[in-house]
Amino acid sequence: MPRKPLLEFTDRGIYCPKGDFYIDPWKPVDYAVITHAHADHAYWGHKHYLAHHLSREVLYYRLGEINLQTVEYGETLNRNGIAITLFPAGHVIGSAQVRLECEGEIWVVSGDYKVEDDGVCTPFEPVRCHHFISECTFGMPVYKWKPQLQVFEEMNNWWRHNLDNDLATVIVGYSLGKAQRILQNLDLFNGTVYTHGVIENTNQALRKNGVSLHPTERITPEISKELVRKGIIIAPPSAVGTPWMRKFGPYSFGYCSGWMAIRGAKRRRAADRGFVLSDHADWDGLISAIDATGCERVYLTHGYTATFARYLNEIGFDAHEVHTLYGNEEEEPGSADDAV
């Protein structure tokens, strides 16, 4: 009689029947293992949460006083005979792959990941397994990223150009992940980095968790507009087109996203500049990561699942599409204080 799979795909999320827990469930459950703190993977309402320790303060900031247990990478917990171990995913600070082992059978749930070392979060680490559950947000051949160093050189040159032309510089990226990557990799030649409240709240949570970040200054109603215009402003996507952003004009507005690789994406977001900077693996990165696991079967959770599964099957993998609610990394709701 065939052995029952270690993991199942249910209407609540990825479920381990033997361990009686879920991974990144989108409906309330008793025990949830969380890969990272983005809103499409970390939902409110679970009775117990398990995550990497660098996700702790951001999860508290976003979800409130939840019942949260945290562990280090490589630390193994046992739940009902299932060995649970977290490994680096390289997506954002605190992001993890979840490795499960029972009676010699190994499954790995990737969460979201990227394979390039961004110098901010712990780099992605391939984990050998029999079954690999992978995202494929950018699972199309058109998505091939430039080296990060080149992207930030372009960003620094754009900032200098804006200063020379008396334009404020506003760079937009997600408050968890992209904002810290921008902050840590920019050449801060011209002084202060100013932040929107949502981003500064996230930075403060990370600092509280022991993460070392370059200095930033929260934008408040009292701060001088002229001072802010001389530095660089990091804002979340929710700030685009709002009175908060318009008050810094005249400005040049840059958007950081993997979607900027597609013609028209910059125009649709009304950006002056588009920087192709993603916290997800590109086409080649996905293939190399999956190949490095040595897996017998791969399950694709979100992104270009049909196209990518077809290609993987053509080159010799046993690939399958599965339906999940992942893939919309929307910003967490901000308070009125965040929008000043």
GUBA-738948 format. One record per residue (C-alpha): residue number from 1; x, y, z. Coordinates in Angstrom, 3 decimals. Layout:
BEGIN
R   num          u          v          w
R   NUM          X          Y          Z
...
//
This chain:
BEGIN
R   num          u          v          w
R     1      0.000      0.000      0.000
R     2      1.474      3.394     -1.011
R     3      2.624      5.613      1.846
R     4      0.489      8.699      2.457
R     5      2.275     11.923      1.377
R     6      3.906     13.862      4.174
R     7      2.220     17.075      2.970
R     8     -1.194     17.792      1.460
R     9     -2.550     20.868     -0.313
R    10     -5.805     21.936      1.355
R    11     -8.186     24.903      1.332
R    12     -6.433     26.234      4.454
R    13     -2.867     25.831      3.258
R    14     -0.092     23.260      3.041
R    15     -0.913     20.635      5.691
R    16      1.146     17.936      7.408
R    17     -1.413     15.362      8.683
R    18      1.035     13.340     10.801
R    19      2.487     16.455     12.444
R    20     -0.891     18.223     12.540
R    21      0.435     21.588     11.436
R    22      0.251     23.898      8.426
R    23      2.889     25.857      6.544
R    24      1.892     29.454      5.688
R    25     -1.860     28.788      6.036
R    26     -4.252     31.491      4.855
R    27     -7.127     30.482      7.173
R    28     -6.931     30.212     10.984
R    29     -5.355     26.971     12.242
R    30     -4.008     25.634     15.547
R    31     -0.326     25.413     14.538
R    32      1.285     27.407     11.725
R    33      4.889     27.291     10.523
R    34      5.610     30.650      8.854
R    35      8.274     31.000      6.153
R    36      8.442     34.821      6.366
R    37      6.507     37.880      7.476
R    38      5.055     39.093      4.160
R    39      1.286     39.502      4.216
R    40      0.559     36.666      1.759
R    41      2.370     34.127      3.974
R    42      1.791     35.369      7.532
R    43     -1.887     35.743      8.410
R    44     -3.495     36.745     11.688
R    45     -5.649     34.293     13.644
R    46     -3.560     31.150     14.237
R    47     -3.313     29.752     17.784
R    48      0.425     29.064     17.586
R    49      3.128     30.378     15.225
R    50      6.614     29.028     14.529
R    51      9.091     31.167     12.552
R    52     12.744     32.169     12.319
R    53     13.859     34.438     15.164
R    54     14.634     37.385     12.823
R    55     10.947     37.429     11.840
R    56      9.850     37.828     15.455
R    57      9.521     41.591     15.879
R    58      8.133     42.180     12.371
R    59      5.472     39.518     12.996
R    60      4.556     41.198     16.285
R    61      4.425     44.591     14.530
R    62      2.188     43.281     11.758
R    63      0.018     40.753     13.610
R    64     -0.023     41.956     17.222
R    65      0.698     39.873     20.341
R    66      0.493     36.424     18.759
R    67      1.605     33.170     20.413
R    68      4.964     32.960     18.640
R    69      7.865     30.539     18.970
R    70     11.083     31.257     17.064
R    71     14.125     29.158     16.157
R    72     17.493     29.574     14.459
R    73     18.428     28.230     11.033
R    74     19.460     24.601     11.369
R    75     17.676     24.129     14.702
R    76     15.369     21.085     14.623
R    77     12.055     20.705     16.450
R    78     10.068     17.483     16.621
R    79      6.296     17.576     16.381
R    80      4.391     14.278     16.438
R    81      7.324     12.444     14.861
R    82      8.029     15.104     12.201
R    83     11.455     16.769     12.341
R    84     11.043     20.452     11.404
R    85     14.132     22.475     10.460
R    86     14.365     25.975      8.961
R    87     16.978     26.866      6.333
R    88     17.787     30.258      4.745
R    89     15.602     31.298      1.801
R    90     17.443     34.537      0.939
R    91     14.136     36.325      0.229
R    92     13.980     38.899      3.049
R    93     15.438     39.149      6.557
R    94     14.169     36.153      8.548
R    95     12.836     34.230      5.541
R    96     13.135     30.461      5.711
R    97     12.648     27.240      3.826
R    98     10.923     24.556      5.888
R    99     12.487     21.084      5.822
R   100     10.363     18.183      7.103
R   101     11.644     14.667      7.671
R   102      9.857     11.505      8.768
R   103     11.114      7.914      8.427
R   104     13.716      8.954      5.854
R   105     11.280     10.914      3.649
R   106     12.211     14.583      3.212
R   107     10.054     17.454      1.962
R   108     11.131     21.094      1.642
R   109      8.762     24.066      1.343
R   110     10.680     26.981     -0.160
R   111      8.394     29.869      0.747
R   112      9.650     32.754     -1.408
R   113     13.347     32.809     -2.247
R   114     16.137     34.309     -4.316
R   115     19.544     32.820     -4.996
R   116     21.656     36.007     -5.273
R   117     23.293     37.087     -2.017
R   118     21.926     40.601     -1.403
R   119     24.293     41.376      1.485
R   120     21.345     41.916      3.838
R   121     19.598     38.614      4.592
R   122     21.157     35.188      5.121
R   123     21.854     33.778      1.625
R   124     19.726     30.990      0.128
R   125     20.931     27.498      0.975
R   126     19.864     24.543     -1.243
R   127     18.432     21.663      0.792
R   128     18.479     18.104     -0.513
R   129     15.040     16.466     -0.483
R   130     12.688     14.039     -2.179
R   131      9.850     16.553     -2.670
R   132     10.341     20.305     -3.190
R   133      7.482     22.822     -3.015
R   134      8.679     25.897     -4.881
R   135      7.396     29.305     -5.825
R   136      7.862     30.434     -9.441
R   137      6.805     34.097     -9.324
R   138      9.154     34.891    -12.218
R   139      9.060     31.512    -13.942
R   140      9.356     32.813    -17.505
R   141     12.570     33.029    -19.605
R   142     12.175     36.806    -20.004
R   143     12.980     37.263    -16.305
R   144     16.764     37.259    -15.973
R   145     18.234     39.613    -13.407
R   146     21.323     41.787    -13.756
R   147     23.872     41.512    -10.927
R   148     22.753     43.585     -7.953
R   149     25.936     45.694     -8.090
R   150     24.977     46.923    -11.556
R   151     21.435     47.841    -10.494
R   152     22.678     49.906     -7.553
R   153     25.234     51.649     -9.727
R   154     22.339     52.741    -11.956
R   155     20.389     53.871     -8.885
R   156     23.301     55.901     -7.499
R   157     23.836     57.622    -10.872
R   158     20.127     58.480    -11.055
R   159     20.245     59.973     -7.554
R   160     23.241     62.140     -8.516
R   161     21.450     63.267    -11.682
R   162     18.409     64.278     -9.601
R   163     20.568     66.331     -7.219
R   164     22.229     68.088    -10.136
R   165     18.794     68.994    -11.496
R   166     17.240     70.119     -8.189
R   167     14.903     67.110     -8.025
R   168     14.048     65.220     -4.863
R   169     14.676     61.467     -5.126
R   170     11.938     59.009     -4.102
R   171     12.640     55.292     -4.383
R   172      9.750     52.858     -3.883
R   173      9.935     49.274     -2.633
R   174      8.226     46.911     -0.197
R   175      8.670     47.881      3.452
R   176     10.026     44.429      4.347
R   177     12.850     43.270      2.114
R   178     13.267     45.788     -0.672
R   179     13.501     48.820      1.631
R   180     16.318     47.313      3.703
R   181     18.103     46.066      0.588
R   182     18.031     49.575     -0.883
R   183     19.141     51.136      2.400
R   184     22.098     48.794      2.857
R   185     23.365     48.817     -0.748
R   186     23.024     52.461     -1.832
R   187     26.126     54.631     -1.839
R   188     25.015     57.063      0.848
R   189     27.270     59.821     -0.519
R   190     24.784     62.596      0.081
R   191     23.778     62.071      3.665
R   192     20.454     61.259      5.183
R   193     17.990     58.529      4.199
R   194     14.421     59.593      4.960
R   195     11.649     57.019      5.364
R   196      7.888     56.750      5.213
R   197      6.351     55.682      8.533
R   198      5.518     52.130      7.424
R   199      9.111     51.552      6.371
R   200     10.539     53.164      9.502
R   201      8.267     51.002     11.690
R   202      9.597     47.907      9.911
R   203     13.191     49.101     10.289
R   204     12.620     49.691     14.004
R   205     11.175     46.195     14.426
R   206     14.221     44.694     12.714
R   207     16.617     46.764     14.810
R   208     14.768     45.613     17.939
R   209     15.452     42.074     16.714
R   210     19.188     42.819     16.585
R   211     19.507     43.591     12.863
R   212     22.085     46.292     12.092
R   213     20.819     48.807      9.531
R   214     22.176     52.129      8.283
R   215     20.659     55.180     10.015
R   216     17.318     56.470      8.747
R   217     15.074     59.371      9.703
R   218     11.286     59.116      9.839
R   219      9.456     61.799      7.848
R   220      7.168     63.733     10.202
R   221      5.064     66.894      9.731
R   222      7.731     68.887     11.578
R   223     10.629     67.906      9.334
R   224     11.929     70.445      6.822
R   225     10.848     69.687      3.256
R   226     14.087     71.212      1.958
R   227     16.189     68.928      4.154
R   228     14.296     65.862      2.926
R   229     14.744     66.919     -0.698
R   230     18.537     66.903     -0.264
R   231     18.633     63.294      0.905
R   232     16.845     60.274     -0.515
R   233     13.320     59.148      0.365
R   234     12.364     55.457      0.637
R   235      8.623     54.905      0.366
R   236      6.273     51.899      0.101
R   237      4.106     51.242     -2.996
R   238      1.055     52.457     -1.037
R   239      2.526     55.991     -1.018
R   240      2.619     56.336     -4.818
R   241      0.353     59.118     -6.076
R   242     -0.645     60.268     -2.581
R   243     -0.482     63.817     -1.154
R   244      2.275     62.527      1.165
R   245      4.560     61.948     -1.802
R   246      3.471     64.929     -3.880
R   247      4.513     67.382     -1.135
R   248      8.184     66.639     -1.908
R   249      7.913     67.812     -5.504
R   250      9.490     68.445     -7.824
R   251     10.866     64.911     -7.572
R   252     11.917     61.940     -9.638
R   253     10.263     58.699     -8.617
R   254     11.899     55.290     -9.074
R   255     10.198     51.913     -8.624
R   256     12.130     48.746     -7.618
R   257     10.581     45.472     -8.744
R   258     11.228     42.421    -10.871
R   259      8.179     43.446    -12.883
R   260     10.190     46.392    -14.210
R   261     11.786     43.867    -16.605
R   262      8.586     43.962    -18.677
R   263      8.018     46.793    -21.133
R   264      5.202     49.031    -19.934
R   265      5.475     48.161    -16.237
R   266      7.222     51.445    -15.417
R   267      4.566     53.397    -17.312
R   268      1.708     51.564    -15.571
R   269      3.170     52.501    -12.201
R   270      3.727     56.111    -13.371
R   271      7.401     55.868    -12.427
R   272     10.154     58.055    -13.875
R   273     12.631     55.189    -13.500
R   274     12.183     51.462    -13.168
R   275     14.878     49.405    -11.460
R   276     14.786     45.650    -12.032
R   277     15.409     44.526     -8.466
R   278     13.551     41.485     -7.166
R   279     13.605     39.496     -3.962
R   280     12.533     36.413     -5.938
R   281     14.629     34.067     -8.057
R   282     14.672     34.684    -11.802
R   283     14.234     31.970    -14.452
R   284     17.797     30.663    -14.186
R   285     17.781     30.962    -10.399
R   286     14.617     28.881    -10.091
R   287     16.015     26.129    -12.274
R   288     19.360     26.044    -10.473
R   289     17.687     26.011     -7.043
R   290     15.338     23.167     -7.951
R   291     18.144     21.171     -9.544
R   292     20.325     21.603     -6.435
R   293     17.712     19.893     -4.237
R   294     18.023     16.626     -6.183
R   295     14.282     16.246     -5.702
R   296     12.208     13.451     -7.226
R   297      9.146     15.682     -7.583
R   298      8.579     19.458     -7.556
R   299      5.311     21.281     -6.806
R   300      4.851     24.859     -8.042
R   301      2.712     27.073     -5.817
R   302      2.432     30.523     -7.410
R   303      3.615     32.539    -10.369
R   304      3.844     31.198    -13.920
R   305      3.075     27.688    -12.722
R   306      1.747     26.235    -15.996
R   307      4.574     27.520    -18.178
R   308      7.267     26.619    -15.692
R   309      5.863     23.153    -14.941
R   310      5.701     22.377    -18.655
R   311      9.335     23.401    -19.128
R   312     10.555     21.457    -16.097
R   313      8.788     18.337    -17.321
R   314     10.387     18.777    -20.744
R   315     13.883     18.800    -19.223
R   316     13.318     15.770    -17.037
R   317     11.753     16.908    -13.761
R   318      8.473     15.552    -12.390
R   319      6.722     18.908    -11.934
R   320      3.153     19.664    -10.824
R   321      1.048     22.797    -10.370
R   322     -0.790     23.371     -7.086
R   323     -3.259     26.087     -6.126
R   324     -2.422     28.432     -3.232
R   325     -3.194     32.018     -2.237
R   326      0.447     33.142     -2.225
R   327      1.867     35.795     -4.510
R   328      0.379     39.137     -3.434
R   329      2.938     40.773     -1.146
R   330      0.688     43.690     -0.292
R   331      1.764     46.212      2.300
R   332      0.357     45.892      5.779
R   333     -2.253     48.541      6.642
R   334     -0.671     51.673      8.053
R   335     -2.028     53.850     10.827
R   336     -2.798     57.525     10.352
R   337      0.582     58.289     11.912
R   338      2.341     56.337      9.166
R   339      1.116     58.642      6.416
R   340      2.350     61.979      7.738
//
